[in-house]
Amino acid sequence: MPTEQEAKPAVVTPSLQQWRSPSTFRGAPGEDPLKWLKEYDRVANFNKWDDMMCLANVYFFLDGTARQWYVNNEDALDSWEAFKKWTKWTFR
């Protein structure tokens, strides 16, 4: 039977990494979709998002014209690669 003086296992909770958010893309004239996608990919990598999570989260970082375009085309944008391809083409 263990005594109180014996070492007890410590409960260690992992530190939670601060989650990052990319800037919002609006699809406004002069806004660079390539620059925004690069930033989004960098944030996604930091947050450890896979392609499925990138696509699931992108809606929350779109606004204005870009969000309306996404809503209108959501069924066709069925992968992260498709989203990136069509974002570059649409907002170039």
C-alpha distances in whole Angstrom, upper triangle without the diagonal:
4,7,10,12,10,13,13,15,19,21,24,27,30,33,36,39,42,44,48,51,55,58,60,63,66,68,71,74,73,69,68,66,65,63,61,60,59,57,56,54,53,51,50,49,47,45,44,47,48,52,51,49,52,54,52,52,56,57,55,57,61,63,67,69,66,64,67,67,64,64,67,66,62,63,65,62,59,58,57,59,62,61,62,65,67,66,67,70,71,70,72
4,7,8,6,9,9,12,15,18,21,24,27,30,33,36,39,42,45,49,52,55,57,60,63,66,68,71,70,66,65,63,62,61,59,58,56,54,53,52,50,48,47,46,44,43,42,45,46,50,49,47,50,52,50,50,53,55,53,55,58,61,65,67,64,62,65,65,62,62,66,64,61,61,63,60,58,56,55,58,60,59,60,63,65,63,65,68,69,68,69
4,5,6,9,10,13,16,19,22,25,28,31,34,37,40,42,46,49,53,56,58,61,64,67,69,72,71,67,66,64,63,62,60,59,58,55,54,53,51,49,49,47,45,44,44,46,48,51,51,49,51,54,52,51,55,56,54,56,59,62,65,68,65,63,66,67,63,64,67,66,62,63,65,62,60,58,57,59,62,61,61,65,66,65,66,70,70,69,71
4,6,8,9,12,14,17,20,23,26,28,32,35,37,40,44,47,50,53,55,59,62,64,67,69,68,65,64,62,61,60,58,57,56,53,52,51,49,47,47,46,43,42,42,44,46,50,49,47,50,52,50,49,53,54,52,53,57,59,63,65,63,61,64,65,61,62,65,64,61,62,63,61,58,57,55,58,61,59,60,63,65,63,65,68,68,67,69
4,6,9,12,14,17,20,23,26,28,32,35,37,40,44,47,50,53,56,59,62,65,67,70,68,65,64,62,61,59,57,57,55,53,52,51,49,47,47,45,43,42,42,45,47,50,50,48,50,53,51,50,53,55,53,54,58,60,64,66,63,61,65,66,62,63,66,65,62,63,64,61,59,57,56,58,61,60,60,63,65,63,65,68,68,67,69
4,6,10,12,16,18,22,25,27,30,33,36,39,42,46,49,52,54,57,61,63,65,68,67,63,62,60,59,58,56,55,53,51,50,49,47,45,45,43,41,40,40,43,44,48,48,46,48,51,49,48,52,53,51,52,56,59,62,65,62,60,63,64,60,61,64,63,60,61,62,59,57,55,53,56,59,58,58,61,63,61,63,66,66,66,67
4,7,9,12,15,18,21,23,27,30,32,35,39,42,45,48,51,54,57,60,62,65,63,60,58,57,56,54,52,51,50,48,47,45,43,42,41,40,37,36,36,39,41,45,44,42,45,47,46,45,48,50,48,49,53,55,59,61,58,56,60,60,57,58,61,60,56,57,59,56,53,51,50,52,55,54,54,57,59,58,59,62,63,62,63
4,6,9,12,16,19,21,24,27,30,33,36,40,43,46,49,51,55,57,59,62,61,58,56,55,54,52,50,49,48,46,44,43,42,40,39,38,35,34,34,36,38,42,42,39,42,45,43,42,45,47,45,46,50,53,56,58,55,54,57,58,54,55,58,57,53,54,56,53,51,49,47,50,53,52,52,55,57,55,57,60,60,60,61
4,7,9,13,15,18,21,24,27,30,33,37,40,43,45,48,51,54,56,59,58,54,53,51,50,49,47,46,44,42,41,40,38,36,35,34,32,31,30,33,35,38,38,36,38,41,39,39,42,44,42,43,47,49,53,55,52,50,54,54,51,51,55,54,50,51,52,49,47,45,44,46,49,48,48,51,53,52,53,56,57,56,57
4,6,10,12,15,18,21,24,27,30,34,37,40,42,45,48,51,53,56,55,51,50,48,48,46,44,43,42,39,38,37,36,33,33,32,29,28,28,31,33,36,36,34,36,39,37,36,39,41,39,40,44,47,50,52,49,48,51,52,48,49,52,51,48,49,50,47,45,43,42,44,47,46,46,49,51,49,51,54,54,53,55
4,7,10,13,15,19,21,24,27,31,34,37,39,42,45,48,50,53,52,49,47,46,45,43,41,40,39,37,35,35,33,31,30,29,27,25,25,28,30,33,33,31,33,36,34,33,36,38,36,37,41,43,47,49,46,44,48,48,45,46,49,48,44,46,47,44,42,40,39,41,44,43,43,46,48,46,48,51,51,50,52
4,6,9,12,15,18,21,24,28,31,34,36,39,42,45,47,50,49,45,44,42,42,40,38,37,36,33,32,31,30,27,27,26,23,22,22,25,27,31,31,28,30,33,31,30,33,35,33,34,38,41,44,46,43,42,45,46,42,43,47,46,42,44,45,42,40,38,36,39,41,40,40,43,45,43,45,48,48,47,49
4,6,9,12,15,17,21,24,27,31,33,36,39,41,44,47,46,42,41,39,39,37,35,34,33,31,29,28,27,24,24,23,21,19,19,22,24,28,27,25,27,30,28,27,30,32,30,31,34,37,41,43,40,38,42,42,39,40,43,42,39,40,41,38,37,34,33,36,38,37,37,40,42,40,42,45,45,44,46
4,6,9,12,15,18,21,25,28,30,33,36,39,41,44,43,39,38,36,35,33,31,30,29,27,26,25,23,21,21,20,17,16,16,19,21,25,25,22,24,27,26,24,27,30,27,28,32,35,38,40,37,36,39,40,36,37,41,40,36,38,39,36,34,32,30,33,35,34,34,37,39,37,38,42,42,41,42
4,6,9,12,15,19,22,25,28,31,34,36,39,41,40,36,35,34,33,31,29,29,27,25,24,23,21,19,19,18,15,14,15,18,21,25,25,22,23,26,25,23,26,28,26,26,30,32,36,38,35,34,38,38,35,36,40,39,36,38,38,35,34,31,29,32,35,33,32,36,37,35,37,40,40,39,40
4,6,9,12,15,19,22,24,27,30,33,35,38,37,33,32,31,30,28,26,26,25,22,21,21,19,16,16,16,13,11,13,15,18,22,22,18,20,23,21,20,22,24,22,22,26,29,33,35,32,30,34,35,31,33,36,35,32,34,35,32,31,28,26,29,31,29,29,33,34,32,34,37,37,36,37
4,6,9,13,16,19,22,25,28,30,32,35,34,30,29,28,27,25,23,22,21,19,18,17,15,13,13,13,9,8,10,13,17,20,20,17,18,21,20,18,20,23,20,20,24,27,30,32,29,28,32,32,30,31,34,33,31,33,33,30,29,27,24,27,29,27,27,30,32,29,31,34,34,33,34
4,6,10,13,16,19,22,25,28,30,32,31,28,27,26,25,23,21,21,20,17,16,17,15,11,13,13,10,8,12,14,17,20,21,17,17,20,19,17,19,21,18,18,22,24,28,30,27,26,30,30,28,29,33,32,29,32,32,29,28,26,24,26,29,26,26,29,30,28,29,33,33,31,32
4,7,10,13,16,19,22,25,27,29,29,25,24,23,23,21,18,18,17,14,13,14,12,9,10,11,8,6,10,11,15,17,17,14,14,17,16,13,15,17,14,14,18,21,24,26,23,22,26,27,24,25,29,28,25,28,29,25,25,23,20,23,25,22,22,26,27,24,26,29,29,27,29
4,7,10,13,15,19,21,23,26,25,21,21,19,19,17,14,15,14,11,10,11,10,6,8,10,7,7,10,11,15,16,17,14,13,16,15,12,13,16,13,12,16,18,22,24,21,20,24,24,22,24,27,26,24,27,27,24,24,22,19,21,23,21,20,24,24,22,23,27,26,24,26
4,7,9,12,15,18,20,23,22,18,18,16,17,15,12,13,13,10,8,11,10,7,9,11,10,9,12,12,15,16,17,13,12,14,14,10,10,12,10,8,12,14,18,20,17,17,20,21,19,21,24,23,21,24,25,21,22,20,17,20,21,18,18,21,22,19,20,24,23,21,23
4,7,9,12,15,17,19,18,15,14,13,13,11,8,9,10,7,5,9,9,6,8,11,11,11,13,13,15,15,16,14,11,13,14,10,9,12,10,7,10,13,16,18,15,15,19,19,17,19,22,22,20,23,23,20,21,19,16,18,19,16,15,19,19,16,17,20,20,18,19
4,7,10,12,14,16,15,12,12,12,13,11,8,10,11,8,8,11,11,10,12,15,14,14,17,16,19,18,19,17,14,15,16,12,11,12,10,7,9,10,14,15,13,13,17,18,16,19,22,21,20,24,24,20,22,21,18,19,20,17,16,19,19,15,17,20,19,16,18
4,6,9,11,14,14,11,12,11,13,12,8,11,13,10,9,13,14,12,14,17,17,16,19,17,19,18,19,17,14,14,15,12,9,10,8,5,5,7,10,12,10,10,13,14,13,15,18,18,18,21,21,18,21,20,17,19,19,15,15,18,17,14,15,18,17,14,17
4,6,8,11,11,8,9,8,11,10,7,9,12,11,10,13,15,14,15,18,19,18,21,18,20,18,19,17,14,14,15,13,10,10,10,6,5,6,8,9,7,8,12,12,11,14,16,16,16,20,19,16,19,18,16,17,17,13,13,15,14,10,12,15,13,10,13
4,5,9,10,8,10,9,13,13,10,12,15,14,13,17,19,18,19,22,23,22,24,22,23,21,22,20,17,16,17,15,12,11,11,9,6,5,5,6,5,7,9,10,11,13,15,15,16,20,20,17,20,20,18,19,18,15,15,17,15,11,13,15,12,10,13
4,7,8,6,8,7,11,12,10,12,15,15,14,17,19,19,20,23,24,24,26,23,24,21,22,21,18,17,19,17,13,13,14,11,8,8,7,6,5,8,10,9,11,13,14,14,16,19,18,16,20,20,18,18,17,14,13,14,12,9,10,12,9,6,9
4,6,5,9,10,13,13,12,15,17,17,17,20,22,21,23,26,26,26,28,26,27,25,26,25,22,21,22,20,17,16,17,14,11,10,8,7,8,11,12,12,14,16,17,18,19,23,22,20,23,23,21,22,21,17,17,18,16,12,13,14,11,8,10
4,6,8,10,13,14,14,16,18,18,19,22,23,24,25,27,29,29,31,29,30,27,28,28,24,23,25,23,20,19,20,17,15,13,12,10,11,14,15,14,17,19,19,20,22,25,24,22,26,25,23,23,22,19,18,18,16,14,13,14,12,8,9
4,6,9,12,11,12,15,16,17,18,20,21,22,24,26,27,28,30,28,29,27,29,28,24,24,26,24,20,21,21,18,16,15,14,13,13,17,18,17,19,22,22,22,24,27,25,23,27,26,23,23,22,20,18,18,17,14,13,14,13,9,9
4,6,9,9,8,11,13,13,14,17,18,19,20,22,23,24,26,24,25,23,25,24,20,20,22,20,17,17,18,14,12,12,12,12,11,14,16,15,16,19,20,20,21,25,23,21,24,23,20,20,20,17,15,16,15,12,11,13,12,8,9
4,6,5,6,9,10,11,12,14,16,17,18,20,22,23,24,23,23,21,23,23,19,19,22,20,16,18,18,15,13,14,15,14,12,15,17,16,17,20,21,20,21,24,22,20,23,21,18,18,18,15,13,14,14,10,9,11,11,8,7
4,5,5,6,8,10,10,12,14,15,16,18,20,21,22,20,20,18,20,19,16,16,18,17,13,15,16,13,11,13,14,13,10,13,15,13,14,17,18,17,18,21,19,16,19,17,14,14,14,11,9,10,10,7,6,9,9,6,7
4,5,5,6,9,10,10,12,14,15,16,18,20,21,19,19,17,20,19,16,16,19,18,15,17,18,15,14,17,18,16,14,17,19,17,16,20,21,19,20,22,20,17,20,17,14,13,14,12,9,10,11,9,7,10,11,9,8
4,6,5,6,9,10,11,12,14,15,17,18,20,19,20,18,21,20,16,17,20,18,15,17,18,14,14,16,18,17,15,17,20,19,18,22,23,22,22,25,23,20,22,20,16,16,17,15,12,14,15,12,10,14,14,12,11
4,5,5,6,9,10,11,12,14,15,16,18,16,18,16,18,17,13,14,17,14,11,14,14,10,11,13,15,15,12,14,17,16,15,19,20,19,19,22,21,17,20,18,14,15,16,13,10,13,14,10,10,14,14,11,12
4,5,5,6,8,10,10,12,14,15,16,14,15,13,15,15,11,12,15,13,10,13,14,11,11,14,17,16,13,15,18,16,14,18,20,18,17,20,18,15,17,14,11,11,13,10,7,10,12,9,9,12,13,11,12
4,5,5,6,9,10,11,12,14,15,14,15,14,17,16,12,14,17,15,13,16,17,14,15,18,20,20,16,18,21,20,18,22,23,21,21,23,22,18,20,17,13,13,15,13,10,13,15,12,11,15,16,14,14
4,5,5,6,9,10,11,12,14,13,15,15,17,15,12,14,17,14,12,15,15,12,13,16,19,19,16,17,21,20,18,22,24,22,21,24,23,20,21,18,15,15,17,15,12,15,17,14,14,18,18,16,16
4,5,5,6,9,10,10,12,11,12,12,14,12,8,11,13,10,9,12,12,9,11,14,18,18,14,15,19,18,16,19,21,20,18,21,20,17,18,15,11,13,15,12,10,14,15,12,13,17,17,16,17
4,5,5,6,9,10,10,9,10,10,13,11,8,11,13,12,11,14,15,12,14,18,21,21,17,18,21,20,18,21,23,21,19,22,21,17,17,14,10,11,14,12,10,13,16,14,14,17,18,17,18
4,5,5,6,9,10,10,12,13,15,14,11,14,16,14,13,17,16,14,16,20,23,23,20,21,24,23,21,24,26,24,23,25,24,21,21,18,14,15,18,16,14,17,19,17,17,20,21,20,20
4,5,5,6,8,9,11,12,14,12,10,13,14,11,11,15,14,12,15,18,21,22,19,19,23,22,20,23,25,24,22,25,24,20,21,18,14,16,19,16,15,19,20,18,18,22,22,21,22
4,5,5,6,5,8,9,11,8,7,10,11,9,10,14,13,12,15,18,22,23,19,19,22,22,19,21,24,22,20,22,22,18,18,15,12,14,16,14,13,17,19,17,18,21,22,21,22
4,5,5,6,8,10,13,11,9,13,15,13,14,17,17,16,19,22,25,26,22,22,26,25,22,25,27,25,23,25,24,20,20,17,13,15,18,17,15,19,21,19,20,23,24,23,24
4,5,8,11,13,15,13,12,16,16,14,15,19,17,16,19,23,26,27,24,24,27,27,24,26,29,27,25,27,27,23,23,20,17,19,22,20,18,22,24,22,22,26,27,25,26
4,6,9,12,13,10,10,14,13,11,13,16,15,15,18,21,25,26,23,22,26,25,22,24,27,26,23,25,26,22,21,19,16,18,21,19,18,22,24,22,23,26,27,26,27
4,6,10,11,9,10,13,13,12,14,18,17,17,20,24,27,28,24,24,27,26,23,25,28,26,23,25,25,21,20,17,15,17,20,19,18,21,23,22,23,26,27,26,28
4,7,8,5,6,9,10,9,11,14,14,14,17,21,24,25,21,21,24,23,20,22,24,22,19,21,21,18,16,14,11,14,17,15,15,19,20,19,21,24,24,24,25
4,5,5,6,9,10,11,12,15,16,16,19,22,26,26,22,21,24,23,20,21,24,21,19,19,19,16,14,11,9,12,14,14,14,17,19,18,20,23,24,24,25
4,5,5,6,9,10,11,14,15,15,17,21,24,23,19,19,22,20,17,19,21,18,15,16,16,12,11,7,5,8,11,10,11,14,15,15,17,19,20,21,22
4,5,5,6,9,10,13,14,15,17,20,23,23,19,18,21,19,16,17,19,17,14,14,15,12,9,7,7,10,12,11,13,15,17,17,19,21,21,22,24
4,5,5,6,8,11,12,13,15,19,22,22,19,17,20,20,16,17,20,18,15,16,17,14,12,10,9,12,14,13,14,17,18,17,19,22,22,22,24
4,6,5,6,9,11,11,13,16,19,20,16,15,18,17,14,16,19,16,14,16,16,12,11,9,7,10,12,10,10,14,15,14,16,19,19,19,21
4,6,5,8,10,11,12,15,18,18,14,13,16,14,11,13,15,13,10,12,12,9,8,7,5,9,10,8,10,13,13,12,15,17,17,18,20
4,6,7,9,11,12,15,18,19,15,13,16,16,12,13,16,14,11,13,14,11,10,10,9,13,13,11,13,16,16,15,18,20,20,20,23
4,6,6,7,10,13,16,17,14,12,15,16,12,13,17,16,13,15,16,13,13,12,10,14,15,12,13,17,17,15,18,20,20,19,22
4,5,5,7,10,14,14,11,9,13,12,9,11,14,13,11,14,15,11,12,11,9,12,13,9,11,14,13,11,14,17,16,15,18
4,5,5,8,11,12,9,7,10,11,7,8,12,12,10,13,14,11,13,13,12,15,14,11,13,16,14,13,16,18,16,16,19
4,6,8,12,13,11,9,12,13,11,12,15,15,13,17,18,15,16,16,15,18,18,14,15,19,18,15,18,21,19,18,21
4,7,10,12,9,8,12,13,11,13,16,16,14,18,19,15,17,17,14,17,17,13,14,17,16,13,16,18,17,15,18
4,7,8,6,5,9,10,8,10,13,13,13,16,17,14,17,16,15,17,16,12,13,16,14,11,14,16,14,13,16
4,6,6,5,8,10,9,11,13,14,14,18,19,17,19,20,18,20,19,15,16,19,16,13,16,18,15,13,17
4,6,5,6,9,10,11,12,14,15,19,19,18,21,22,20,22,20,17,18,19,17,14,17,17,14,13,16
4,6,5,6,9,10,11,12,14,17,17,16,19,20,19,20,18,15,16,17,14,12,14,14,11,10,13
4,6,5,6,9,10,11,12,15,15,13,16,17,15,17,15,12,12,14,11,9,11,12,9,8,12
4,5,5,6,9,10,10,14,14,13,16,16,16,17,16,12,14,16,13,11,14,15,12,12,16
4,5,5,6,9,10,13,14,13,16,18,18,19,17,14,16,17,14,12,16,16,12,13,17
4,6,5,6,8,11,11,11,14,16,15,16,14,11,13,14,10,9,13,12,9,10,14
4,5,5,5,9,9,8,11,13,12,14,12,9,11,13,10,9,13,13,11,12,15
4,6,5,9,10,10,12,14,15,17,14,12,15,16,13,13,16,17,14,15,19
4,6,8,9,10,13,15,16,18,15,13,16,16,13,13,16,16,13,15,18
4,6,6,6,9,12,13,14,11,10,13,13,10,11,14,13,11,14,17
4,5,5,7,10,11,13,10,9,13,13,11,12,15,15,14,16,19
4,6,6,10,12,14,11,11,14,15,13,14,18,17,16,19,21
4,6,9,11,11,8,9,12,12,10,12,15,14,13,16,19
4,6,8,9,6,5,9,9,8,10,13,13,12,15,17
4,7,9,7,7,11,11,11,13,16,16,16,18,20
4,5,5,6,9,10,11,12,14,15,16,18,20
4,5,5,6,9,10,10,12,14,15,16,18
4,5,5,6,9,10,11,12,14,16,16
4,5,5,6,8,10,11,12,14,15
4,6,5,6,9,10,10,12,14
4,6,5,6,9,10,11,12
4,6,5,6,9,10,11
4,5,5,6,8,10
4,5,5,6,8
4,6,6,6
4,6,6
4,6
4
